[in-house]
């Protein structure tokens, strides 16, 4: 017991830091991701697009009293584009 205390006392600060660092590295777990980051990004983008279309269907069908599936027609979007970009009368 005495020898261990004497050995600890003789270690310099840098040696103690090195010993702590080595101990931490031994404890570190290697984390293997279930889904890679690129797949997570694709899933999030897909969910954003799905939520956009669901929101458009709810907005057009429930709030706007139209057919919810009319939101997928090109004529609906051209009509909305024409309303938004209408020239104001001068």
PATORKE-818690 format. One record per residue (C-alpha): residue number from 0; residue in one letter; y, z, x. Coordinates in Angstrom, 3 decimals. Each point is the difference from the previous one (the first is absolute). Layout:
<sites>
<site><num>NUM</num><residuo>A</residuo><north>Y</north><up>Z</up><east>X</east></site>
...
</sites>
This chain:
<sites>
<site><num>0</num><residuo>X</residuo><north>0.000</north><up>0.000</up><east>0.000</east></site>
<site><num>1</num><residuo>X</residuo><north>2.359</north><up>0.890</up><east>2.824</east></site>
<site><num>2</num><residuo>X</residuo><north>-0.755</north><up>-3.278</up><east>1.744</east></site>
<site><num>3</num><residuo>X</residuo><north>0.908</north><up>-2.006</up><east>-3.113</east></site>
<site><num>4</num><residuo>X</residuo><north>3.357</north><up>1.745</up><east>-0.345</east></site>
<site><num>5</num><residuo>X</residuo><north>0.739</north><up>-0.517</up><east>3.658</east></site>
<site><num>6</num><residuo>X</residuo><north>-0.906</north><up>-3.663</up><east>-0.296</east></site>
<site><num>7</num><residuo>X</residuo><north>2.281</north><up>-0.454</up><east>-3.032</east></site>
<site><num>8</num><residuo>X</residuo><north>2.839</north><up>1.750</up><east>1.781</east></site>
<site><num>9</num><residuo>X</residuo><north>-0.274</north><up>-2.285</up><east>3.013</east></site>
<site><num>10</num><residuo>X</residuo><north>0.194</north><up>-3.207</up><east>-2.045</east></site>
<site><num>11</num><residuo>X</residuo><north>3.377</north><up>-1.648</up><east>0.141</east></site>
<site><num>12</num><residuo>X</residuo><north>1.836</north><up>-1.118</up><east>-3.107</east></site>
<site><num>13</num><residuo>X</residuo><north>-0.870</north><up>-3.640</up><east>0.539</east></site>
<site><num>14</num><residuo>X</residuo><north>-3.671</north><up>0.880</up><east>0.381</east></site>
<site><num>15</num><residuo>X</residuo><north>0.125</north><up>2.023</up><east>-3.213</east></site>
<site><num>16</num><residuo>X</residuo><north>1.662</north><up>-2.895</up><east>-1.833</east></site>
<site><num>17</num><residuo>X</residuo><north>-2.601</north><up>-2.390</up><east>1.335</east></site>
<site><num>18</num><residuo>X</residuo><north>-2.809</north><up>2.315</up><east>-1.122</east></site>
<site><num>19</num><residuo>X</residuo><north>1.537</north><up>0.302</up><east>-3.501</east></site>
<site><num>20</num><residuo>X</residuo><north>0.447</north><up>-3.760</up><east>-0.221</east></site>
<site><num>21</num><residuo>X</residuo><north>-3.621</north><up>-0.610</up><east>0.954</east></site>
<site><num>22</num><residuo>X</residuo><north>-1.144</north><up>2.562</up><east>-2.548</east></site>
<site><num>23</num><residuo>X</residuo><north>2.063</north><up>-1.709</up><east>-2.731</east></site>
<site><num>24</num><residuo>X</residuo><north>-1.395</north><up>-3.411</up><east>0.909</east></site>
<site><num>25</num><residuo>X</residuo><north>-3.527</north><up>1.329</up><east>-0.340</east></site>
<site><num>26</num><residuo>X</residuo><north>0.803</north><up>1.330</up><east>-3.478</east></site>
<site><num>27</num><residuo>X</residuo><north>1.654</north><up>-3.217</up><east>-1.220</east></site>
<site><num>28</num><residuo>X</residuo><north>-1.892</north><up>-1.811</up><east>-2.694</east></site>
<site><num>29</num><residuo>X</residuo><north>-0.179</north><up>-3.734</up><east>0.093</east></site>
<site><num>30</num><residuo>X</residuo><north>1.122</north><up>-1.181</up><east>-3.417</east></site>
<site><num>31</num><residuo>X</residuo><north>-1.653</north><up>-3.089</up><east>-1.358</east></site>
<site><num>32</num><residuo>X</residuo><north>1.914</north><up>-1.428</up><east>-2.925</east></site>
<site><num>33</num><residuo>X</residuo><north>-1.950</north><up>-0.925</up><east>-3.093</east></site>
<site><num>34</num><residuo>X</residuo><north>2.380</north><up>-2.886</up><east>-0.751</east></site>
<site><num>35</num><residuo>X</residuo><north>1.966</north><up>-1.765</up><east>2.745</east></site>
<site><num>36</num><residuo>X</residuo><north>3.783</north><up>0.041</up><east>-0.203</east></site>
<site><num>37</num><residuo>X</residuo><north>0.259</north><up>-3.740</up><east>-0.733</east></site>
<site><num>38</num><residuo>X</residuo><north>-2.320</north><up>0.462</up><east>-3.002</east></site>
<site><num>39</num><residuo>X</residuo><north>2.091</north><up>2.913</up><east>-1.262</east></site>
<site><num>40</num><residuo>X</residuo><north>3.136</north><up>-2.155</up><east>0.194</east></site>
<site><num>41</num><residuo>X</residuo><north>-1.699</north><up>-2.803</up><east>-1.946</east></site>
<site><num>42</num><residuo>X</residuo><north>-1.210</north><up>2.428</up><east>-2.661</east></site>
<site><num>43</num><residuo>X</residuo><north>3.490</north><up>1.476</up><east>-0.409</east></site>
<site><num>44</num><residuo>X</residuo><north>1.564</north><up>-3.475</up><east>-0.287</east></site>
<site><num>45</num><residuo>X</residuo><north>-2.615</north><up>-0.995</up><east>-2.567</east></site>
<site><num>46</num><residuo>X</residuo><north>0.660</north><up>3.144</up><east>-2.044</east></site>
<site><num>47</num><residuo>X</residuo><north>3.760</north><up>-0.635</up><east>0.108</east></site>
<site><num>48</num><residuo>X</residuo><north>-0.512</north><up>-3.528</up><east>-1.345</east></site>
<site><num>49</num><residuo>X</residuo><north>-2.360</north><up>1.235</up><east>-2.733</east></site>
<site><num>50</num><residuo>X</residuo><north>2.505</north><up>2.697</up><east>-1.025</east></site>
<site><num>51</num><residuo>X</residuo><north>2.764</north><up>-2.619</up><east>-0.130</east></site>
<site><num>52</num><residuo>X</residuo><north>-1.976</north><up>-2.170</up><east>-2.410</east></site>
<site><num>53</num><residuo>X</residuo><north>-1.072</north><up>2.953</up><east>-2.142</east></site>
<site><num>54</num><residuo>X</residuo><north>3.613</north><up>1.173</up><east>-0.171</east></site>
<site><num>55</num><residuo>X</residuo><north>1.174</north><up>-3.495</up><east>-0.920</east></site>
<site><num>56</num><residuo>X</residuo><north>-2.612</north><up>-0.188</up><east>-2.762</east></site>
<site><num>57</num><residuo>X</residuo><north>1.037</north><up>3.384</up><east>-1.383</east></site>
<site><num>58</num><residuo>X</residuo><north>3.673</north><up>-0.868</up><east>0.214</east></site>
<site><num>59</num><residuo>X</residuo><north>-0.375</north><up>-3.402</up><east>-1.620</east></site>
<site><num>60</num><residuo>X</residuo><north>-2.691</north><up>0.896</up><east>-2.530</east></site>
<site><num>61</num><residuo>X</residuo><north>0.728</north><up>3.549</up><east>-1.088</east></site>
<site><num>62</num><residuo>X</residuo><north>3.709</north><up>0.415</up><east>0.603</east></site>
<site><num>63</num><residuo>X</residuo><north>0.941</north><up>-3.640</up><east>-0.603</east></site>
<site><num>64</num><residuo>X</residuo><north>-2.261</north><up>-0.514</up><east>-3.038</east></site>
<site><num>65</num><residuo>X</residuo><north>-1.552</north><up>-3.145</up><east>1.473</east></site>
<site><num>66</num><residuo>X</residuo><north>-3.538</north><up>-0.946</up><east>0.873</east></site>
<site><num>67</num><residuo>X</residuo><north>-0.881</north><up>1.877</up><east>3.211</east></site>
<site><num>68</num><residuo>X</residuo><north>-1.856</north><up>-3.014</up><east>1.411</east></site>
<site><num>69</num><residuo>X</residuo><north>3.061</north><up>-2.226</up><east>-0.400</east></site>
<site><num>70</num><residuo>X</residuo><north>1.302</north><up>1.647</up><east>3.151</east></site>
<site><num>71</num><residuo>X</residuo><north>-2.386</north><up>-2.204</up><east>2.005</east></site>
<site><num>72</num><residuo>X</residuo><north>1.445</north><up>-3.258</up><east>-1.371</east></site>
<site><num>73</num><residuo>X</residuo><north>2.361</north><up>-1.982</up><east>2.184</east></site>
<site><num>74</num><residuo>X</residuo><north>2.350</north><up>-0.643</up><east>-2.928</east></site>
<site><num>75</num><residuo>X</residuo><north>0.636</north><up>3.743</up><east>-0.370</east></site>
<site><num>76</num><residuo>X</residuo><north>1.101</north><up>0.327</up><east>3.613</east></site>
<site><num>77</num><residuo>X</residuo><north>2.162</north><up>-3.130</up><east>-0.080</east></site>
<site><num>78</num><residuo>X</residuo><north>1.699</north><up>1.379</up><east>-3.123</east></site>
<site><num>79</num><residuo>X</residuo><north>0.635</north><up>3.347</up><east>1.734</east></site>
<site><num>80</num><residuo>X</residuo><north>1.276</north><up>-1.830</up><east>3.096</east></site>
<site><num>81</num><residuo>X</residuo><north>2.377</north><up>-2.079</up><east>-2.135</east></site>
<site><num>82</num><residuo>X</residuo><north>1.364</north><up>3.130</up><east>-1.707</east></site>
<site><num>83</num><residuo>X</residuo><north>0.546</north><up>1.825</up><east>3.294</east></site>
<site><num>84</num><residuo>X</residuo><north>1.618</north><up>-2.954</up><east>1.764</east></site>
<site><num>85</num><residuo>X</residuo><north>2.043</north><up>-1.223</up><east>-2.948</east></site>
<site><num>86</num><residuo>X</residuo><north>3.449</north><up>-1.222</up><east>0.965</east></site>
<site><num>87</num><residuo>X</residuo><north>2.672</north><up>2.232</up><east>-1.448</east></site>
<site><num>88</num><residuo>X</residuo><north>2.662</north><up>-1.810</up><east>-2.052</east></site>
<site><num>89</num><residuo>X</residuo><north>3.350</north><up>-0.074</up><east>1.772</east></site>
</sites>
